């Protein structure tokens, strides 16, 4: 299967160095995997599916609502679907997935990986910011999101929208897949050496700062707003469905409760509520590396800080850093957060080769200069209305 390159975006024109032996496969290698039949599709793979360090995967034409989430273990995914099936859903037309219902969707793409290549999947950023839980499943799989070395077979996506009903259709891209050659090291000593060569962290509205490295790069939460009186959004219950095909469309206040900067610069997370917040730091990821947020670390407390954990090569690089948007959910008990409290870890992974595409405006990236930013479905005008009503200064708005 060849790539349909009619939707290709700007590429760097400088010569690409020879690949190194291990690391995350870059955009040009992913494209070669498509051409060589290692990434397989019955439909043309579009050029804009290939990201700097991942490929976007598309929903197939049918979904299965099932009674429970599952891992197939020692059997095929189809077998488990038959055992747990509630109903079959046609995705050739838009379909509503109710909140907190479990759906399994066979993906358009499948794999025939080399013996030394494995994979890791994650939701796309817009999907994580809508509190949609997506997890990749493989036949005989014992772990969500992980693809073993040399895997050959179909790919399936589990979809559970935790807060909003959603409208989906075949061909939509809800998750992304990274492929990794070998077993590249990702530890603090490697990250410390990288920090000596590259700027990884910036203070908000100021210059570079020394990164705090311990089991990854520490990330803290911003509860002072830095020019805006809004420090978080909390998802509303019983909101209307969100059509994932919409862009710059929905009014923020129909779906989100706005949380203003507290005088004490602290916030109590309520159990089972979903929040969008921002990091205090501005993060940079050099083109030689990709990064991933650790979603849950019990040493920080009983909450999850990220659903869509992939940060592409070039994220925040050369623009003074970019805030990480945090998708936060407390578990069983209320959790007190204070300004600049550490809430997450960012782990950096070496690229096997510098990608021909890097994250940024030149390839249509949506969040390169983001502040506290909701998903692309929400109207920019409503951000401006909220900022005018609540803040002395301008509020950062999403880049669509």
MIKE-435043 format. One line per field, with one value per residue (C-alpha): residue in three letters; x, y, z negated. Coordinates in nm, 3 decimals. Layout:
% residues N
type <- ala:...
c1 <- X:...
c2 <- Y:...
c3 <- Z:...
***
This chain:
% residues 400
type <- unk:unk:unk:unk:unk:unk:unk:unk:unk:unk:unk:unk:unk:unk:unk:unk:unk:unk:unk:unk:unk:unk:unk:unk:unk:unk:unk:unk:unk:unk:unk:unk:unk:unk:unk:unk:unk:unk:unk:unk:unk:unk:unk:unk:unk:unk:unk:unk:unk:unk:unk:unk:unk:unk:unk:unk:unk:unk:unk:unk:unk:unk:unk:unk:unk:unk:unk:unk:unk:unk:unk:unk:unk:unk:unk:unk:unk:unk:unk:unk:unk:unk:unk:unk:unk:unk:unk:unk:unk:unk:unk:unk:unk:unk:unk:unk:unk:unk:unk:unk:unk:unk:unk:unk:unk:unk:unk:unk:unk:unk:unk:unk:unk:unk:unk:unk:unk:unk:unk:unk:unk:unk:unk:unk:unk:unk:unk:unk:unk:unk:unk:unk:unk:unk:unk:unk:unk:unk:unk:unk:unk:unk:unk:unk:unk:unk:unk:unk:unk:unk:unk:unk:unk:unk:unk:unk:unk:unk:unk:unk:unk:unk:unk:unk:unk:unk:unk:unk:unk:unk:unk:unk:unk:unk:unk:unk:unk:unk:unk:unk:unk:unk:unk:unk:unk:unk:unk:unk:unk:unk:unk:unk:unk:unk:unk:unk:unk:unk:unk:unk:unk:unk:unk:unk:unk:unk:unk:unk:unk:unk:unk:unk:unk:unk:unk:unk:unk:unk:unk:unk:unk:unk:unk:unk:unk:unk:unk:unk:unk:unk:unk:unk:unk:unk:unk:unk:unk:unk:unk:unk:unk:unk:unk:unk:unk:unk:unk:unk:unk:unk:unk:unk:unk:unk:unk:unk:unk:unk:unk:unk:unk:unk:unk:unk:unk:unk:unk:unk:unk:unk:unk:unk:unk:unk:unk:unk:unk:unk:unk:unk:unk:unk:unk:unk:unk:unk:unk:unk:unk:unk:unk:unk:unk:unk:unk:unk:unk:unk:unk:unk:unk:unk:unk:unk:unk:unk:unk:unk:unk:unk:unk:unk:unk:unk:unk:unk:unk:unk:unk:unk:unk:unk:unk:unk:unk:unk:unk:unk:unk:unk:unk:unk:unk:unk:unk:unk:unk:unk:unk:unk:unk:unk:unk:unk:unk:unk:unk:unk:unk:unk:unk:unk:unk:unk:unk:unk:unk:unk:unk:unk:unk:unk:unk:unk:unk:unk:unk:unk:unk:unk:unk:unk:unk:unk:unk:unk:unk:unk:unk:unk:unk:unk:unk:unk:unk:unk:unk:unk:unk:unk:unk:unk:unk:unk:unk:unk:unk:unk:unk:unk
c1 <- 0.000:0.142:0.079:-0.156:0.080:-0.175:-0.222:0.146:0.262:0.593:0.905:1.255:1.471:1.808:1.975:1.868:2.151:2.201:1.967:2.095:2.028:1.750:1.477:1.133:1.080:1.045:0.796:1.002:1.053:0.681:0.613:0.857:0.679:0.356:0.522:0.680:0.355:0.458:0.176:-0.120:-0.447:-0.716:-0.761:-0.489:-0.302:-0.309:0.006:-0.139:-0.176:0.202:0.310:0.671:0.695:0.363:0.090:-0.277:-0.506:-0.857:-1.184:-1.331:-1.690:-1.842:-1.835:-1.938:-2.090:-1.984:-2.070:-1.721:-1.369:-1.135:-0.793:-0.802:-0.512:-0.480:-0.754:-0.851:-1.032:-1.324:-1.388:-1.418:-1.645:-1.885:-1.894:-1.967:-2.167:-2.461:-2.512:-2.340:-2.319:-2.288:-2.021:-2.068:-2.313:-2.256:-2.335:-2.374:-2.165:-2.328:-2.106:-1.957:-2.046:-1.773:-1.728:-1.472:-1.389:-1.169:-0.924:-0.858:-0.484:-0.315:0.050:0.321:0.612:0.976:1.104:1.290:1.007:0.739:0.465:0.296:-0.035:-0.206:-0.516:-0.469:-0.454:-0.803:-0.950:-0.780:-0.906:-1.264:-1.220:-1.245:-1.065:-0.920:-0.695:-0.542:-0.597:-0.423:-0.506:-0.360:-0.272:-0.198:-0.158:-0.351:-0.167:0.143:0.222:0.484:0.787:0.714:0.334:0.134:-0.239:-0.539:-0.570:-0.873:-0.965:-1.158:-1.353:-1.516:-1.625:-1.614:-1.813:-1.975:-2.177:-1.984:-2.070:-1.826:-1.798:-1.575:-1.245:-1.207:-0.862:-0.888:-0.551:-0.192:0.076:0.449:0.683:1.013:1.319:1.509:1.521:1.659:1.739:1.516:1.657:1.760:2.124:2.024:1.782:2.045:2.289:2.016:1.942:2.309:2.275:1.917:1.674:1.392:1.210:1.122:0.968:0.637:0.693:1.064:1.378:1.508:1.525:1.706:1.496:1.405:1.497:1.404:1.239:1.178:1.130:0.906:0.599:0.398:0.052:-0.028:-0.293:-0.221:-0.313:-0.025:-0.235:-0.570:-0.810:-0.901:-0.689:-0.903:-1.213:-1.430:-1.650:-2.025:-2.254:-2.539:-2.406:-2.521:-2.324:-1.997:-1.959:-1.588:-1.599:-1.677:-1.409:-1.435:-1.804:-1.934:-1.977:-1.741:-1.992:-2.238:-1.985:-1.740:-1.751:-1.492:-1.266:-1.109:-0.778:-0.826:-0.684:-0.501:-0.365:-0.496:-0.775:-0.955:-1.015:-1.348:-1.359:-1.458:-1.462:-1.264:-1.051:-0.845:-0.547:-0.205:0.151:0.341:0.645:0.678:0.819:1.054:1.113:1.410:1.372:1.614:1.368:1.001:0.843:0.559:0.375:0.346:-0.030:-0.039:0.227:0.104:0.384:0.200:-0.145:-0.451:-0.520:-0.443:-0.282:-0.273:-0.472:-0.300:0.060:0.262:0.471:0.615:0.969:0.970:0.692:0.771:1.117:1.248:0.941:1.029:0.854:0.487:0.267:0.155:-0.222:-0.311:-0.618:-0.681:-0.915:-0.913:-0.992:-1.178:-1.107:-1.083:-0.729:-0.582:-0.353:-0.142:0.025:0.345:0.283:0.446:0.179:0.353:0.667:0.771:0.991:1.206:1.275:1.546:1.443:1.602:1.661:1.568:1.217:1.157:0.846:0.865:0.582:0.484:0.277:0.443:0.271:-0.059:0.001:-0.284:-0.123:0.231:0.166:-0.111:-0.192:-0.490:-0.655:-0.963:-1.007:-1.053:-1.429:-1.485:-1.531:-1.251:-1.506:-1.638:-1.286:-1.268:-1.607:-1.500:-1.167:-1.336:-1.575:-1.325:-0.970:-0.781:-0.558:-0.607:-0.653:-0.466:-0.691:-0.657:-0.483:-0.714
c2 <- 0.000:0.337:0.659:0.915:1.212:1.468:1.576:1.593:1.900:2.086:1.876:1.989:2.010:1.952:1.611:1.349:1.179:0.806:0.624:0.496:0.145:0.192:0.439:0.563:0.544:0.887:1.002:0.899:0.545:0.513:0.614:0.348:0.090:0.174:0.136:-0.196:-0.347:-0.345:-0.103:-0.236:-0.077:-0.169:0.205:0.457:0.591:0.969:1.173:1.371:1.050:1.036:1.249:1.326:1.012:0.829:0.732:0.818:0.514:0.524:0.376:0.101:0.074:-0.110:-0.087:-0.342:-0.237:-0.491:-0.559:-0.501:-0.394:-0.687:-0.810:-1.110:-1.294:-1.628:-1.577:-1.348:-1.021:-1.134:-1.427:-1.201:-0.963:-1.249:-1.349:-0.995:-0.844:-0.615:-0.470:-0.398:-0.034:0.085:0.357:0.438:0.698:0.910:0.715:0.824:0.646:0.693:0.797:0.514:0.247:0.021:-0.002:-0.203:-0.082:-0.274:-0.023:0.023:-0.031:-0.358:-0.456:-0.696:-0.571:-0.675:-0.893:-0.604:-0.348:-0.305:-0.045:0.182:0.364:0.661:0.877:1.188:1.511:1.629:1.294:1.298:1.652:1.528:1.261:0.983:0.668:0.489:0.184:-0.023:-0.401:-0.676:-1.042:-1.251:-0.926:-0.922:-0.542:-0.243:0.000:-0.221:-0.412:-0.686:-0.709:-0.869:-0.851:-0.944:-0.896:-0.672:-0.373:-0.284:0.023:0.021:0.347:0.466:0.828:0.900:1.227:1.337:1.133:1.148:1.124:0.914:0.788:0.555:0.710:0.926:0.928:0.889:0.736:0.722:0.456:0.486:0.216:0.149:-0.034:-0.228:-0.127:0.227:0.339:0.607:0.683:0.985:0.974:0.988:1.273:1.465:1.448:1.569:1.863:1.964:2.003:2.125:2.354:2.138:2.370:2.738:2.946:3.092:3.430:3.407:3.224:2.870:2.709:2.406:2.092:1.882:1.527:1.228:0.931:1.166:1.540:1.672:1.871:2.090:2.247:2.615:2.748:3.119:3.164:3.390:3.671:3.490:3.448:3.101:2.813:2.509:2.374:2.104:1.893:1.930:1.634:1.558:1.778:1.725:1.493:1.616:1.545:1.470:1.593:1.949:2.216:2.555:2.484:2.427:2.690:2.629:2.709:2.447:2.176:2.315:2.482:2.759:2.761:3.097:3.155:3.086:3.339:3.066:2.924:2.580:2.362:2.054:1.792:1.618:1.239:1.115:1.469:1.554:1.869:2.041:2.224:2.345:2.293:2.574:2.501:2.545:2.229:2.179:1.853:1.867:1.702:1.425:1.297:1.231:1.243:1.080:1.184:0.917:0.901:0.784:0.796:0.699:0.901:1.220:1.117:0.922:1.099:1.059:1.353:1.260:1.053:1.160:1.121:1.161:1.474:1.489:1.589:1.966:2.027:2.367:2.363:2.695:2.889:2.931:2.613:2.517:2.440:2.081:2.054:1.818:1.595:1.536:1.294:1.221:0.866:0.779:1.071:1.453:1.570:1.909:2.062:2.371:2.598:2.450:2.110:1.830:1.626:1.432:1.305:1.349:1.069:1.143:0.876:0.883:0.893:0.637:0.923:1.291:1.310:1.492:1.637:1.805:1.936:2.296:2.529:2.414:2.072:2.202:2.118:2.252:2.315:2.446:2.776:2.656:2.783:2.638:2.494:2.278:2.043:2.167:2.114:2.424:2.770:3.021:3.301:3.152:3.156:3.527:3.596:3.417:3.602:3.941:3.867:3.727:3.848:4.174:4.057:3.848:3.474:3.227:3.066:2.738:2.729:2.556
c3 <- 0.000:0.106:-0.081:0.067:0.047:0.170:-0.192:-0.279:-0.468:-0.483:-0.536:-0.624:-0.318:-0.484:-0.441:-0.694:-0.886:-0.881:-1.121:-1.453:-1.570:-1.824:-1.909:-1.811:-1.436:-1.268:-1.008:-0.705:-0.840:-0.914:-0.554:-0.433:-0.651:-0.469:-0.130:-0.236:-0.368:-0.733:-0.809:-0.614:-0.503:-0.248:-0.192:-0.102:-0.404:-0.388:-0.420:-0.711:-0.914:-0.945:-1.241:-1.348:-1.564:-1.519:-1.278:-1.332:-1.318:-1.170:-1.291:-1.075:-0.954:-1.251:-1.629:-1.891:-2.220:-2.482:-2.845:-2.982:-2.902:-2.842:-2.738:-2.502:-2.667:-2.491:-2.234:-1.947:-2.008:-1.788:-2.022:-2.326:-2.136:-2.059:-2.425:-2.549:-2.262:-2.336:-1.988:-1.659:-1.544:-1.183:-1.163:-0.795:-0.932:-1.245:-1.561:-1.923:-2.187:-2.527:-2.817:-3.024:-2.768:-2.626:-2.249:-2.050:-1.698:-1.451:-1.303:-0.932:-0.974:-1.066:-1.115:-1.001:-1.213:-1.190:-1.475:-1.641:-1.628:-1.895:-1.941:-2.194:-2.141:-2.306:-2.250:-2.037:-2.235:-2.140:-2.248:-2.589:-2.653:-2.608:-2.878:-2.620:-2.728:-2.424:-2.447:-2.170:-2.181:-1.982:-1.934:-2.217:-2.394:-2.767:-2.795:-2.667:-2.437:-2.390:-2.072:-2.106:-1.881:-1.547:-1.587:-1.278:-1.285:-1.330:-1.564:-1.773:-1.977:-2.302:-2.340:-2.663:-2.686:-3.058:-3.065:-2.738:-2.488:-2.159:-1.791:-1.588:-1.232:-1.032:-0.932:-1.239:-1.402:-1.780:-1.865:-1.744:-1.732:-1.793:-1.669:-1.844:-1.715:-1.980:-2.346:-2.372:-2.728:-2.885:-3.228:-3.432:-3.328:-2.960:-3.034:-3.234:-2.943:-2.708:-2.942:-2.921:-2.542:-2.501:-2.685:-2.820:-3.063:-3.070:-3.347:-3.237:-3.064:-3.142:-3.033:-3.073:-3.417:-3.552:-3.500:-3.801:-3.701:-3.914:-3.746:-3.453:-3.417:-3.695:-3.589:-3.828:-3.813:-3.753:-3.995:-3.953:-3.587:-3.481:-3.334:-3.323:-3.614:-3.486:-3.612:-3.527:-3.358:-3.518:-3.291:-3.342:-3.389:-3.147:-2.866:-2.505:-2.274:-2.125:-1.753:-1.708:-1.347:-1.460:-1.492:-1.664:-1.721:-2.076:-2.345:-2.636:-2.908:-2.784:-2.871:-3.124:-3.463:-3.474:-3.781:-3.866:-4.037:-4.409:-4.653:-4.841:-4.511:-4.593:-4.455:-4.589:-4.321:-4.374:-4.329:-3.982:-3.835:-3.522:-3.502:-3.234:-3.387:-3.271:-3.380:-3.549:-3.333:-2.960:-2.808:-2.514:-2.327:-2.085:-1.742:-1.846:-2.107:-2.176:-2.520:-2.711:-3.027:-3.296:-3.346:-3.707:-3.977:-4.327:-4.485:-4.379:-4.505:-4.398:-4.072:-3.705:-3.524:-3.156:-2.908:-2.585:-2.685:-2.363:-2.305:-1.954:-1.854:-1.829:-2.084:-2.239:-2.083:-1.955:-2.073:-2.441:-2.547:-2.554:-2.852:-2.898:-2.930:-3.214:-3.194:-3.563:-3.738:-4.113:-4.218:-4.538:-4.773:-4.745:-4.665:-4.758:-4.495:-4.559:-4.306:-4.159:-4.321:-4.125:-3.951:-3.675:-3.509:-3.149:-3.014:-2.708:-2.444:-2.179:-1.815:-1.584:-1.340:-1.323:-1.173:-0.849:-1.015:-1.353:-1.567:-1.489:-1.277:-0.953:-0.978:-1.114:-1.482:-1.695:-2.031:-1.975:-2.159:-2.387:-2.732:-2.918:-2.608:-2.557:-2.264:-1.909:-1.916:-2.132:-1.980:-2.012:-2.043:-2.367:-2.511:-2.434:-2.595:-2.913:-2.923:-2.878:-3.162:-3.412:-3.344:-3.344:-3.063:-2.748:-2.779:-2.563:-2.304:-2.116:-1.781:-1.536
***
